Structures are given as C-alpha cells and as structure tokens.
C-alpha cells in the first residue's frame, strides 16, 4: 500500500493553455512568414492549475484556490480539472487568461495571449483553506489571487512550509516563505525592482561563468529583500542555484535533456513544495525538484504530463517505498518519451552489489538519450545465471538502490534468463551494454535491430565486479570483539 502523502494547497492564478501543432515547410507567398498546416489543437491547464495537476499526479491530495468566471475559457478549465484536484473558486473580474502557442513540430513559432481577468476578492472558504493547510504552493502569475489572500498567506508562512513561485507581473512574496523559485531572468528583474541590484558586472559577461555569479547575487539579494528563508534560482538545463543568503549551492541536472521546457518551472515548484510538505530539508527538496523537472522535460513536458491516462496509476516518479509496480512505471516512461519524440535508452544486468563500474556505465547510457530504463534480473533469474549463493541483495532492494540514482529514470524487472520479452515491450531506441561484450554478438541484438534500434557498447571500468567485491568481503578479517555486554 502506498504511504500517505501530506495534502498540498495550491494558491494562484490559473490559465488555460492551447497548442496548435502542425507542419511548416514553406513560406507564405505574400509575406516571409512560415505557413503552418495540418494543425491539431489541444488544451490543458496552465499556470497554478498546471502546478496543481502535476502535484496531484504524484498521488497527493491537492486543493487549488484560484479565480474563475462565467466565460467560456473558465468553463473549459473547470472541465479539465474535474476529478484531478479539489477546487475552491474566487470570483474573477474579466475573462480567464488564455495562452495559445503555434508550433511547427515541437518548435514554438508564435504565442497569442487573451484575457486579462483578475481575482476580485478572497472568500471565507479560501481563507479557511489557507489557515488549515499543512503546506502551500503559491503560483503567482500576477493576476491577483495571491494579493487578495496575502494576509492569510503571511500567517501560513509563519507556521507551515510555503513555496512561492513568483512572476514579474506579481508582487513580492509574503515574509517568512520557506522557498522562492524564480527563473534566472525573473530573479534579475525582481532583484532590480526590489532595489537590491548588485551593481556593475551583474549581467553576465567575461568571468560570470555563464550567469552563475549573477544568479548567486540575485538570489542573495532576494533572500534579504523578501525576508525569505531561501531562494532557488532555476537555470534551465543547468539545474538550480540555492541560496540562504550566503554561499550558494549549485544543484545540477542529472543529465542533459532536449525537449519542450514549457511548464518546467511549475514542475520544479510543485515538486519542491511536495517534498517540503513531507518534511524534507530545503537542500533535498531542491535536488528532488531539479530531478523532477529534468524528467518532466525528457518525458514530453506539459503535453505529456497532463494528458490523462485511463485506468492507470499517476505517471510520475515511483513511490519511494517501492510499493508500486516498477515495470509498469518503466513501460509508461518509455511510452511517454517515445511519444514526445525523445530517445529511449535501456541497459540491463543483475546489479547485485552496485559498484563504480555499474554507475559509470549507467551514467554514460543516460547521456546517450532522453531517458534511461534499467532492466534488472529477478532473484530467480540471478540464481539460474550465478548459482545458488546469489543474489546477495534481493530484487526489491536492488530496484530501490537503482531508482535512487539520478541518471536512472525507471527500473523494470524480468524473470527470464535474457531480457528479450521486456525489451519487446519497451522497444528502446538504444540498448546499452558494457564494453566487455565487444567481441560477441548479443542474443538480443537482432530483436533490438528489428524495430530500428541500436545496440551501443559503452566503456567498462576494469577491475570492478560484484564477484570480486563479494570475494574480498569474505576474506576480510573479522572485527575484534568488543567487551561483553
């Protein structure tokens, strides 16, 4: 049974997002602009509504406090949120804000913004929800929801973890927020607005290490100006920079990924808020949020993450207690990445005692694509291959250790002697093996090549093996016995 998770209250400005996706292979005859044809239209929650849906997809009870009206867009968003989050509505003056992207393939060409509605006032029900929340995520898109609930949010920040995802159109966070999560560009503008500009040399240039020095100064300035416990400046594919006001901590992404980054900031904030709600330290929450945002982009971004999957469990990180079926999670991960046009990499083995050779191989495999699925022999399969004394570590523990590696996106277990059946289900683009197979033809190679996949050999660290580790451990002298107790 999955462990219970702390409920999360999301407060902020909901949007309705549309995508018009098509092909662009010629220019218009009357102007030098691309012609997009064969378009498909899709809609999804945006802004605070996206953050709430992402948090709920982790299997967490989520309540969203936002402003909606009687307009068509508000009605469409209510329908998209039904059954996914509990909704507490504020009145909306005007029409709900909508964002429409026009894309050629996965590349945005144009964005159209409509609607300028703002939250009118707080309600007793909304104030009560904030007052009783165990944890709060504020997704402030500058349309008034955080403003009308400012007093209640300030009181909440004094007793519970509050994560504030700011926007340049919004106001400053309330004092005492546990974590603020601006992007680097937002942090630059917000630090200037707060009168905390670090002075000359803060805008990159030689010696700024790609903007890290600027981000560190901005984060430090915003901690001081906002009286926040910490600020995490998100840096895209470089990760995030966490500051408590002194020496910052750089949390890098587990691997470089390519994909649609739309909504990655919401994924980061939602993951950080959820982890803080469950009692994580701020540093651990930021590290988990970086990993979640990286995986989110690799798996297709907002379009893949918010598409409902009938009769399936939430399509996110497996439960850390290991109660969910890891192989089902692996199938969903591979399917989402493939659907988003990404490259699925798979690697396999017993991984009985995880050592440096394993880690080097898995890290190299992850860099070859957009997600890494590790195929692991079951206990019975290991016994048939290695003998009655193996495995030394049962499969549930081996799966859990592999899941903890940042380079691993999912783990699948197979009971046969070789993983052909599982590979046929996952259909990876790349099947990665250690370089010690260089002079042999792998039995699974014809299968992988049958769907256009490729077997890729990767360097293997010499002198590292589970058998060697077990032998050395067995020969090690026993520790001296202590005094009798």
PyMOL commands that set and color helices and strands:
alter all, ss='L'
color gray80, all
select helices_A, chain A and resi 48-56+72-81+124-131+145-148+150-157+184-193+209-226+236-238+264-277+282-298+301-305+326-339+356-367+379-386+395-403+420-426+435-437+445-450+466-475
alter helices_A, ss='H'
color red, helices_A
select strands_A, chain A and resi 8-12+14-27+34-47+62-68+86-93+98-104+107-114+118-119+135-139+161-165+179-180+231-234+240-243+249-251+344-349+371-377+410-414+430-434+454-458
alter strands_A, ss='S'
color yellow, strands_A
deselect
rebuild
show_as cartoon
